[in-house]
């Protein structure tokens, strides 16, 4: 079964199994659409984590 995820950087929906780009931050695994998104997240993780938390409320 494929798990759909949204890239926290570009907000694109994709399948987690299709990407090699992922980072564990504060015990949560974040999946990224591209390496560029992953690098952007690693540079400023708090900026994107805040976006994710706000959407889930």
N, C-alpha and C positions, 0 to 999 in steps of 0.2 A: 504494500500500500504506500502510495506517495504522499508525503507530507507537504502541504502548501505553506509557504512562508512568505513574508514580505520583507524585502531588504530595508533595513532601518535608515539607510542613506538615500536611496533613490525611490523608495516606496513602490517598487515593482514586485508583483506577485510571481513566484516561481516555485519549482519543486526543490526541496532541500537536498534531495539525492543527486540533483544535477549540478551542484556547485562544490568545488573544492575549498571555497573560501568561507571559513567560519572562525569565530573567536569566542572564547569563553570569558565573560566579564561579569564580575559579581555573581558567580555561579550560574549564570544564564548563558546559553549558547545562542549566539547571533549568527545568522547566515547572510551571506552577501552575494549579490548578483554578479559583481565583477571584482577583480583585484583592486581597482581604483576605489570602489566603495569600501572595501575592507581597509585599505590604507587610510582613507578619510576618517573612518570610525576609530581606528587605532590612534590617530592623531588627536582627535577630540571626542572621546567616547561619551562623556557626560552630555554633550550637545544632542547626541542621537538617542541615548538612553532616556533622557527626559521626554523626547518626542514619543517614544514607544509607551512610556508609562502614562502619559497624558491621554493617549488614544484609548487605552484600556479602561479608563475610569468611567 
